């Protein structure tokens, strides 16, 4: 049986990927997750679970030597792109150094293919739609870290022969998302705040545009790429084609949740205004990938969110840089510390 590692497999995308690998491809899956953003209830019953971090080199060394994985699917990351400006050391330690730990061991133990979920954050405010042929120009530490890992994978392929596949997903949503994380995943944030009777907070005028992607639509490509020779050593954008403003998104979420929501606009933060990508390269290789309409996907997630209920939102307290931090984030942190 094919033995594989999924980092972040108790998290959102990772748990969906793990289920597909086990149920559709018959792989023997080991999940590595520190449960900082994932949940035990997301774990597949037939997956081996190892609780730990990708920055724990000794743990990784033991795990890789014992299991001898054929494939590594690396999804573990702290993906709060906007917050990454203010937690740079944490960002680079977890998103870059942790990834390099995995790449080193993949080389040393003969992993056949290393699959990495990067992000369209590597593009920055580039021309639209973003295509894989554009020169990346990341504008935040999260995108910088993701691009550095991409470059290290390319170098590892050229130097050591490690095959890789890089995916650049964007704005993924769906069941099992950590709706209690107030810094990332706007759809989950909106749903959680609605269930708590709180305003929907939108930074700036709300005309930022994103293409929101149902998790089920991207999993087949992520899973099957290791069995697709033409995918090896390539980079693919992956996600939905249709883009919406954040204002439009708020309306769709309120309708799906069947809850009245009051939108409150706060000061804009430093972010890319328009971010959506072209997926023609991926669709040429995987022509049957679904494209679920936004209203359909959000209705599915809303039904799940109402079943699990609101989750307590926790602030990120290890802020390293406070200058120019969005006032709303600063106010929320201050309220929690004084309550």
Secondary structure as the mmCIF struct_conf table of DSSP 4:
data_model
#
loop_
_struct_conf.conf_type_id
_struct_conf.id
_struct_conf.beg_label_comp_id
_struct_conf.beg_label_asym_id
_struct_conf.beg_label_seq_id
_struct_conf.end_label_comp_id
_struct_conf.end_label_asym_id
_struct_conf.end_label_seq_id
STRN STRN1 UNK A 3 UNK A 7
TURN_TY1_P TURN_TY1_P1 UNK A 8 UNK A 10
BEND BEND1 UNK A 11 UNK A 11
HELX_RH_AL_P HELX_RH_AL_P1 UNK A 12 UNK A 23
TURN_TY1_P TURN_TY1_P2 UNK A 24 UNK A 25
STRN STRN2 UNK A 28 UNK A 33
BEND BEND2 UNK A 35 UNK A 37
HELX_RH_3T_P HELX_RH_3T_P1 UNK A 40 UNK A 42
BEND BEND3 UNK A 43 UNK A 43
TURN_TY1_P TURN_TY1_P3 UNK A 45 UNK A 46
BEND BEND4 UNK A 47 UNK A 47
STRN STRN3 UNK A 48 UNK A 51
TURN_TY1_P TURN_TY1_P4 UNK A 54 UNK A 55
HELX_RH_AL_P HELX_RH_AL_P2 UNK A 57 UNK A 67
BEND BEND5 UNK A 70 UNK A 70
STRN STRN4 UNK A 71 UNK A 74
TURN_TY1_P TURN_TY1_P5 UNK A 81 UNK A 81
HELX_RH_3T_P HELX_RH_3T_P2 UNK A 82 UNK A 86
HELX_RH_AL_P HELX_RH_AL_P3 UNK A 88 UNK A 91
HELX_RH_PI_P HELX_RH_PI_P1 UNK A 92 UNK A 97
HELX_RH_AL_P HELX_RH_AL_P4 UNK A 98 UNK A 109
TURN_TY1_P TURN_TY1_P6 UNK A 110 UNK A 110
BEND BEND6 UNK A 112 UNK A 112
STRN STRN5 UNK A 113 UNK A 117
HELX_RH_3T_P HELX_RH_3T_P3 UNK A 120 UNK A 122
TURN_TY1_P TURN_TY1_P7 UNK A 123 UNK A 123
BEND BEND7 UNK A 125 UNK A 125
BEND BEND8 UNK A 127 UNK A 129
STRN STRN6 UNK A 130 UNK A 130
TURN_TY1_P TURN_TY1_P8 UNK A 132 UNK A 133
BEND BEND9 UNK A 134 UNK A 134
HELX_LH_PP_P HELX_LH_PP_P1 UNK A 135 UNK A 136
BEND BEND10 UNK A 140 UNK A 140
HELX_RH_AL_P HELX_RH_AL_P5 UNK A 141 UNK A 160
STRN STRN7 UNK A 163 UNK A 169
BEND BEND11 UNK A 171 UNK A 171
STRN STRN8 UNK A 172 UNK A 173
TURN_TY1_P TURN_TY1_P9 UNK A 175 UNK A 176
TURN_TY1_P TURN_TY1_P10 UNK A 179 UNK A 180
TURN_TY1_P TURN_TY1_P11 UNK A 182 UNK A 183
BEND BEND12 UNK A 184 UNK A 184
HELX_RH_AL_P HELX_RH_AL_P6 UNK A 186 UNK A 195
TURN_TY1_P TURN_TY1_P12 UNK A 196 UNK A 197
HELX_LH_PP_P HELX_LH_PP_P2 UNK A 198 UNK A 199
STRN STRN9 UNK A 200 UNK A 203
TURN_TY1_P TURN_TY1_P13 UNK A 204 UNK A 205
BEND BEND13 UNK A 206 UNK A 206
STRN STRN10 UNK A 209 UNK A 210
STRN STRN11 UNK A 213 UNK A 214
HELX_RH_AL_P HELX_RH_AL_P7 UNK A 215 UNK A 224
HELX_RH_3T_P HELX_RH_3T_P4 UNK A 225 UNK A 227
HELX_RH_3T_P HELX_RH_3T_P5 UNK A 229 UNK A 231
TURN_TY1_P TURN_TY1_P14 UNK A 232 UNK A 233
STRN STRN12 UNK A 234 UNK A 238
BEND BEND14 UNK A 239 UNK A 239
BEND BEND15 UNK A 241 UNK A 241
STRN STRN13 UNK A 244 UNK A 245
HELX_RH_AL_P HELX_RH_AL_P8 UNK A 246 UNK A 257
TURN_TY1_P TURN_TY1_P15 UNK A 258 UNK A 258
STRN STRN14 UNK A 263 UNK A 266
BEND BEND16 UNK A 270 UNK A 270
BEND BEND17 UNK A 273 UNK A 273
STRN STRN15 UNK A 274 UNK A 275
STRN STRN16 UNK A 277 UNK A 277
HELX_RH_AL_P HELX_RH_AL_P9 UNK A 280 UNK A 285
TURN_TY1_P TURN_TY1_P16 UNK A 287 UNK A 288
HELX_RH_AL_P HELX_RH_AL_P10 UNK A 294 UNK A 308
BEND BEND18 UNK A 320 UNK A 320
TURN_TY1_P TURN_TY1_P17 UNK A 323 UNK A 324
HELX_RH_AL_P HELX_RH_AL_P11 UNK A 327 UNK A 338
#
